[in-house]
Amino acid sequence: MRQYLEQDKNTLEKVICNYCGRELKLKNGIVQEGVFRGETHWGYFSSRDGEYHSFDLCEKCYEHLLEMFKIPVTVEEETELL
């Protein structure tokens, strides 16, 4: 879950893991640890048509989620990090 400064909606004030509730480390509006950002716009043929969902997971909770997958995620190495 992301919270932004009231006077500046582009600057992060807090990032909280939606699964465990832990507040992630933030410095000058930049997350200082691994975080997974999930977001989707639900469309036709779903029971959530027209809804937008977003969430954040700390790295530990993301790893926990991956353990439950029957088919592993695709992992590729990146040589250039942004």
C-alpha positions in Angstrom: 0.0 0.0 0.0 1.4 3.4 -1.0 0.8 6.6 0.8 1.8 9.9 -0.8 2.4 13.3 0.8 -0.8 15.3 0.9 0.7 18.3 -0.7 2.7 16.3 -3.3 0.8 13.3 -4.7 4.0 12.2 -6.5 6.2 11.9 -3.4 6.0 8.6 -1.5 5.5 9.0 2.3 5.0 5.3 3.2 5.0 1.9 1.5 3.5 -0.9 3.5 3.4 -4.6 2.6 -0.2 -5.5 2.0 0.4 -9.1 3.2 2.4 -8.7 6.5 1.8 -5.0 7.2 5.4 -4.1 7.6 6.5 -0.6 6.6 9.3 -0.7 4.1 12.4 1.5 4.4 12.0 4.8 2.5 14.5 7.6 2.0 13.6 10.9 0.3 10.5 9.1 -1.3 12.6 6.2 -2.7 12.1 2.6 -1.4 15.4 1.3 0.0 14.6 -2.4 -0.2 13.0 -5.0 -2.6 9.3 -4.5 -3.2 6.9 -6.1 -5.6 4.2 -3.8 -7.0 1.1 -5.6 -8.4 -1.6 -3.7 -10.2 -4.4 -4.6 -12.7 -7.4 -3.1 -14.3 -10.2 -5.7 -14.3 -12.1 -5.9 -17.5 -14.9 -7.7 -19.2 -15.5 -11.4 -18.4 -14.4 -11.0 -14.8 -16.5 -10.6 -11.6 -14.5 -7.4 -10.9 -15.3 -5.6 -14.2 -14.3 -1.9 -13.9 -12.2 -2.2 -10.8 -8.6 -1.2 -10.4 -6.5 -3.2 -7.8 -3.0 -2.4 -6.6 -0.8 -3.8 -3.8 2.8 -3.9 -2.6 4.7 -6.9 -1.2 8.0 -6.9 0.7 10.5 -9.4 -0.7 9.9 -11.9 2.1 6.1 -12.0 1.4 6.8 -12.1 -2.4 9.0 -15.2 -1.9 6.2 -16.8 0.2 3.7 -16.2 -2.6 6.0 -17.8 -5.2 6.3 -20.9 -3.1 2.6 -21.5 -3.6 2.8 -21.4 -7.5 2.4 -24.7 -9.3 4.3 -23.2 -12.3 7.3 -21.2 -11.4 7.7 -17.6 -12.5 9.9 -16.8 -15.5 13.2 -15.3 -14.2 15.6 -13.5 -16.5 18.8 -11.7 -15.6 18.9 -7.9 -16.2 22.2 -6.4 -17.0 21.0 -2.8 -16.7 19.2 -1.7 -13.6 17.2 1.5 -13.4 
